[in-house]
Amino acid sequence: MATSDTISRPVLASGTFRFADVEVHRLGYGAMQLTGDGVWGEPKDRDECIRVLRRAVEQGVDFIDTADSYGPYVSEELIREALHPYTDGLIIATKAGLTRTGPGEWLSVGRPEYLRQECEMSLRRLGVERLDLWQLHRIDPKVPAEEQFGVMKELLDEGKVRSLGLSEVSVADIEAARKVIPVATVQNLYNLTNRQSEDVLDYCEKEQLGFIPWFPIASGKLAEQGGPVDHIVKETGASPSQVALAWLLARSPVMLPIPGTKTVAHVEENCAAATVTLSQEQVDSLTAAG
């Protein structure tokens, strides 16, 4: 049942999840798209991107995910411009470990001195003394993994970061990391049509680690006329993207979707997905179809 709070701030209907000493509402916002084409350079409409960030928070979003490599640096700078000084309870997650040489180009760099540098620079760009959640964007195969985890542990011990996460990892990677650092979250590709990280999600649920699915909105052929998403769109009155997000929220209590956009209208649509209630039959139908 809708309340006055969830009408004005629909994200509150997504429920909450706690990792480390942080509690967030489960539907967040991913800030990768607040950049130019190829996740490179400035956005075409900077003012609209500022409005998107502010509107997301107005809608109840208290978990924003970004990375030093988005732009690079542009996304973090926009977040500070739009939202600093940050309201109490607003959690900003960022990442390091991918460097950029041009639009659409991503190279792993896991040297400890580089990771430390990027942590320090993210602190400066975001205007904080401690990063709420700092994630290793990729484990660099050219650098011993224990060295990458080691510098993360150092930064945690020094108080530069509040909690630690991993991105695009296997269950074996998570278990290796947990021998060195406390892992609070895992961010892997996962959506309605791509379940390649199903085993990682199951592990996170068992171990009570936050699972952040990147590229969370994908319905593809499932949304075509007569497909399962199309049927549920008609039954619920929701949009295909809202159905895809509602399915993620129903899939697991540790799921923290972070849909991104650079338009206010779309961020409002995404946030409203938290109020879409799917029946168990609808959830099962989407799960089976995917």
C-alpha positions as CSV (number, residue, x, y, z in Angstrom):
1,M,0.0,0.0,0.0
2,A,1.4,3.4,-1.0
3,T,2.1,5.9,1.7
4,S,2.7,9.6,1.4
5,D,6.4,8.9,1.8
6,T,6.6,6.3,-1.0
7,I,4.5,8.5,-3.3
8,S,7.0,11.4,-2.9
9,R,10.0,9.2,-2.5
10,P,9.2,5.9,-4.2
11,V,12.7,4.4,-3.7
12,L,11.8,3.9,0.0
13,A,9.5,1.0,-1.2
14,S,12.6,-1.0,-2.3
15,G,13.4,-1.9,1.3
16,T,16.9,-1.6,2.9
17,F,20.1,-3.6,3.1
18,R,22.9,-3.3,5.5
19,F,26.6,-3.8,4.7
20,A,29.5,-3.1,7.0
21,D,28.1,-0.3,9.2
22,V,26.0,1.2,6.4
23,E,22.3,0.8,5.6
24,V,20.9,1.9,2.2
25,H,17.7,1.6,0.3
26,R,18.1,-1.2,-2.2
27,L,17.3,0.7,-5.4
28,G,20.2,3.1,-6.0
29,Y,21.6,5.1,-8.9
30,G,24.5,4.3,-11.2
31,A,26.4,7.4,-12.4
32,M,28.3,5.9,-15.3
33,Q,26.1,7.5,-17.9
34,L,26.8,11.1,-16.6
35,T,29.6,11.4,-19.1
36,G,30.1,11.8,-22.9
37,D,29.9,9.0,-25.5
38,G,32.0,5.9,-24.7
39,V,31.9,7.0,-21.0
40,W,34.5,9.6,-22.0
41,G,34.6,13.3,-21.4
42,E,31.9,15.8,-20.5
43,P,28.2,15.1,-21.0
44,K,26.3,17.0,-23.7
45,D,24.0,18.5,-21.2
46,R,25.8,19.0,-17.9
47,D,23.0,20.9,-16.3
48,E,20.6,18.1,-16.9
49,C,23.0,15.6,-15.3
50,I,23.1,17.8,-12.2
51,R,19.3,17.8,-12.2
52,V,19.3,14.0,-12.5
53,L,21.5,13.5,-9.4
54,R,19.4,15.9,-7.3
55,R,16.2,14.4,-8.5
56,A,17.4,10.9,-7.7
57,V,18.1,11.9,-4.1
58,E,14.7,13.7,-3.9
59,Q,13.1,10.4,-5.0
60,G,14.7,8.6,-2.0
61,V,18.0,7.3,-3.5
62,D,20.6,7.1,-0.8
63,F,23.1,4.9,-2.6
64,I,25.0,6.3,-5.6
65,D,27.7,4.2,-7.5
66,T,30.4,5.8,-9.5
67,A,34.1,5.2,-10.5
68,D,37.2,7.2,-11.1
69,S,37.3,5.9,-14.7
70,Y,33.8,7.3,-15.6
71,G,34.9,10.2,-17.8
72,P,37.5,9.7,-16.4
73,Y,36.8,11.7,-13.2
74,V,33.8,13.5,-14.7
75,S,31.2,11.5,-12.9
76,E,32.8,12.0,-9.5
77,E,33.1,15.7,-10.1
78,L,29.4,16.0,-11.1
79,I,28.3,14.2,-8.0
80,R,30.3,16.7,-5.8
81,E,28.9,19.7,-7.8
82,A,25.3,18.5,-7.5
83,L,25.2,17.1,-4.0
84,H,28.0,18.4,-1.8
85,P,27.7,19.0,1.1
86,Y,26.1,15.6,1.3
87,T,23.0,14.9,3.3
88,D,23.3,12.5,6.3
89,G,22.8,8.9,5.1
90,L,23.8,9.5,1.5
91,I,26.3,6.7,0.6
92,I,28.6,7.2,-2.4
93,A,30.5,4.2,-3.7
94,T,33.3,4.6,-6.1
95,K,35.9,2.3,-7.7
96,A,39.5,2.2,-8.9
97,G,41.5,-0.3,-11.0
98,L,40.6,0.6,-14.6
99,T,42.4,3.3,-16.5
100,R,41.2,5.0,-19.7
101,T,43.0,5.7,-22.9
102,G,40.0,6.8,-25.0
103,P,36.3,6.4,-25.5
104,G,35.2,2.8,-24.8
105,E,38.7,1.7,-23.8
106,W,39.3,0.2,-20.4
107,L,42.6,-1.2,-19.1
108,S,43.2,-2.9,-15.8
109,V,45.8,-1.3,-13.5
110,G,46.2,-2.9,-10.1
111,R,49.6,-1.8,-9.0
112,P,49.3,-0.9,-5.3
113,E,50.8,2.6,-5.8
114,Y,48.3,3.4,-8.5
115,L,45.3,2.1,-6.5
116,R,46.4,4.2,-3.5
117,Q,46.8,7.3,-5.7
118,E,43.3,6.9,-7.2
119,C,41.8,6.4,-3.7
120,E,43.4,9.7,-2.6
121,M,42.2,11.4,-5.8
122,S,38.6,10.2,-5.4
123,L,38.6,11.5,-1.8
124,R,39.6,14.9,-3.2
125,R,37.2,14.9,-6.1
126,L,34.2,13.8,-4.0
127,G,35.2,16.2,-1.2
128,V,35.2,13.7,1.6
129,E,37.6,12.5,4.2
130,R,36.6,8.8,3.9
131,L,35.1,6.9,1.0
132,D,31.9,5.1,2.0
133,L,32.5,2.1,-0.3
134,W,35.6,1.6,-2.4
135,Q,35.6,-1.1,-4.9
136,L,38.3,-2.8,-6.9
137,H,37.0,-2.3,-10.4
138,R,38.9,-5.3,-11.8
139,I,41.4,-7.7,-10.4
140,D,44.5,-6.9,-12.6
141,P,45.9,-10.3,-13.8
142,K,49.3,-8.7,-14.3
143,V,49.7,-7.9,-10.5
144,P,49.5,-10.5,-7.7
145,A,45.9,-10.4,-6.4
146,E,47.2,-10.4,-2.8
147,E,49.1,-7.1,-3.5
148,Q,45.9,-5.5,-4.7
149,F,43.9,-6.8,-1.7
150,G,46.8,-5.7,0.5
151,V,46.6,-2.0,-0.4
152,M,42.8,-2.1,0.1
153,K,43.4,-3.5,3.6
154,E,45.9,-0.7,4.2
155,L,43.5,2.0,3.1
156,L,40.7,0.5,5.3
157,D,43.0,0.4,8.3
158,E,44.1,4.0,7.7
159,G,40.5,5.2,7.7
160,K,40.6,6.3,4.1
161,V,37.7,4.0,3.2
162,R,34.7,2.8,5.3
163,S,34.1,-0.5,3.5
164,L,35.4,-2.5,0.5
165,G,33.9,-4.2,-2.5
166,L,34.9,-6.1,-5.6
167,S,33.7,-6.0,-9.2
168,E,33.5,-8.6,-12.0
169,V,34.7,-11.5,-9.8
170,S,34.1,-15.2,-9.4
171,V,33.2,-17.0,-6.1
172,A,36.9,-18.1,-5.9
173,D,38.0,-14.5,-6.3
174,I,35.8,-13.4,-3.4
175,E,36.9,-16.2,-1.2
176,A,40.6,-15.3,-1.9
177,A,39.9,-11.7,-1.2
178,R,38.1,-12.4,2.1
179,K,41.3,-14.0,3.4
180,V,42.8,-10.5,3.3
181,I,40.0,-8.0,3.5
182,P,36.4,-7.8,4.6
183,V,34.3,-7.8,1.5
184,A,31.0,-5.9,1.8
185,T,29.7,-5.9,-1.7
186,V,30.2,-7.5,-5.1
187,Q,29.4,-5.7,-8.4
188,N,28.9,-8.0,-11.4
189,L,27.0,-7.9,-14.7
190,Y,23.5,-9.4,-14.0
191,N,20.1,-8.7,-15.4
192,L,16.9,-10.4,-16.6
193,T,18.6,-11.7,-19.7
194,N,22.1,-12.3,-18.4
195,R,22.5,-14.6,-15.5
196,Q,26.2,-15.6,-15.9
197,S,26.8,-14.5,-12.3
198,E,24.0,-16.6,-10.8
199,D,26.5,-18.6,-8.6
200,V,28.1,-15.3,-7.4
201,L,24.6,-14.0,-6.5
202,D,23.8,-17.2,-4.6
203,Y,27.1,-16.9,-2.7
204,C,26.5,-13.3,-1.8
205,E,23.0,-14.2,-0.5
206,K,24.4,-17.0,1.6
207,E,27.1,-14.8,3.0
208,Q,25.0,-11.7,3.3
209,L,27.2,-9.6,0.9
210,G,25.5,-6.9,-1.1
211,F,25.2,-7.8,-4.8
212,I,25.2,-4.8,-7.1
213,P,24.1,-5.8,-10.6
214,W,25.6,-3.5,-13.2
215,F,23.7,-3.0,-16.5
216,P,20.5,-4.0,-14.5
217,I,17.9,-3.0,-17.1
218,A,17.8,-5.5,-20.0
219,S,14.7,-7.1,-21.2
220,G,15.6,-7.7,-24.9
221,K,13.4,-10.1,-26.7
222,L,11.6,-10.9,-23.5
223,A,9.8,-7.6,-23.9
224,E,8.7,-8.2,-27.5
225,Q,5.0,-8.5,-28.1
226,G,3.7,-11.7,-26.5
227,G,6.8,-12.2,-24.4
228,P,6.8,-12.6,-20.6
229,V,7.8,-9.0,-19.9
230,D,5.2,-7.7,-22.4
231,H,2.5,-9.7,-20.5
232,I,3.5,-8.4,-17.2
233,V,3.7,-4.8,-18.5
234,K,0.1,-5.2,-19.5
235,E,-0.9,-6.7,-16.2
236,T,0.9,-4.2,-14.0
237,G,0.8,-1.0,-16.1
238,A,4.6,-0.7,-15.5
239,S,7.2,-0.1,-18.2
240,P,9.6,-2.9,-19.4
241,S,12.5,-1.3,-17.6
242,Q,10.4,-1.1,-14.4
243,V,9.5,-4.7,-14.7
244,A,13.2,-5.7,-15.1
245,L,14.1,-3.7,-12.0
246,A,11.2,-5.0,-10.0
247,W,12.3,-8.6,-10.9
248,L,15.8,-7.9,-9.7
249,L,14.5,-6.5,-6.3
250,A,12.3,-9.6,-6.0
251,R,15.1,-12.0,-7.0
252,S,17.2,-11.6,-3.8
253,P,17.2,-9.6,-0.6
254,V,20.9,-8.7,-1.1
255,M,20.2,-7.2,-4.6
256,L,21.1,-3.6,-4.9
257,P,20.3,-2.4,-8.5
258,I,21.9,0.8,-9.7
259,P,20.1,1.9,-12.9
260,G,21.7,4.9,-14.6
261,T,20.4,7.6,-16.9
262,K,21.2,11.2,-17.9
263,T,17.6,12.4,-18.0
264,V,15.3,13.4,-15.2
265,A,12.3,11.7,-16.8
266,H,14.1,8.4,-16.9
267,V,15.4,8.6,-13.4
268,E,11.9,9.2,-12.2
269,E,10.7,6.1,-14.1
270,N,13.5,4.0,-12.7
271,C,12.9,5.1,-9.1
272,A,9.2,4.3,-9.5
273,A,10.1,0.7,-10.2
274,A,10.5,0.3,-6.4
275,T,6.7,0.5,-6.1
276,V,6.0,-2.2,-8.7
277,T,4.9,-5.3,-6.9
278,L,5.2,-8.6,-8.9
279,S,3.3,-11.7,-7.9
280,Q,5.3,-14.8,-7.2
281,E,3.8,-16.3,-10.4
282,Q,5.1,-13.3,-12.4
283,V,8.6,-13.5,-10.7
284,D,8.8,-17.2,-11.5
285,S,7.7,-16.6,-15.1
286,L,10.4,-14.0,-15.6
287,T,13.0,-16.2,-13.9
288,A,12.2,-19.1,-16.1
289,A,12.1,-17.1,-19.3
290,G,15.5,-15.6,-18.6
